[in-house]
């Protein structure tokens, strides 16, 4: 049986930032020059946890509005967007991956 969509989104988000070189804090996403870009942009090379969730949702939905809604619901009921942003910006890369792993483990 296939995993629910929200778990697929979190798994893909985790893979997007698994390598710390592809992760950032304080911005949803950055290009190769460190300029802030949309997390769904083809030029994005780094994403924060939330940016990764949005990008992963967009890869599946191919619609910005749907991706935004899917991203905001992907971590529920385990945690919410504000928790993810706090963990990303205050606790760092390893903590974001751990949060994603907890959500994935609940599948």
C-alpha positions, -999 to 999 in steps of 0.1 A, spaced: 0 0 0 13 34 -9 22 59 18 -2 89 22 8 120 2 19 139 32 45 113 41 57 113 4 61 151 6 81 149 39 103 121 25 111 141 -6 117 173 15 141 154 36 160 142 5 162 177 -9 181 189 22 197 157 34 231 170 24 238 201 46 252 219 15 216 221 2 202 235 34 199 271 47 184 291 75 166 324 76 153 321 40 131 297 22 157 291 -5 188 305 -21 204 302 -55 241 294 -60 251 331 -53 232 331 -20 204 352 -33 169 345 -19 147 327 -44 114 308 -43 118 273 -31 102 260 -63 126 279 -85 149 258 -107 177 280 -95 173 270 -59 203 251 -46 196 255 -9 164 253 10 153 256 46 130 229 61 99 247 51 113 256 16 121 219 11 85 209 21 70 235 -3 94 224 -31 85 187 -25 48 194 -25 52 214 -58 70 185 -74 39 164 -68 12 189 -73 27 211 -101 4 239 -88 16 267 -65 -16 271 -45 -20 233 -40 16 229 -31 13 256 -5 -17 240 11 -1 205 9 31 219 25 12 235 54 -6 202 61 23 178 55 36 179 91 2 178 109 -8 166 134 28 159 144 39 196 143 32 227 123 49 252 101 59 275 130 76 246 148 95 237 116 107 273 111 118 275 147 136 242 146 153 251 113 164 286 124 172 279 160 183 243 163 198 236 129 201 211 101 203 179 122 172 189 141 152 195 109 162 161 96 152 145 130 118 162 128 113 149 93 123 114 105 98 116 133 70 125 109 81 98 84 83 72 112 47 79 121 36 66 86 
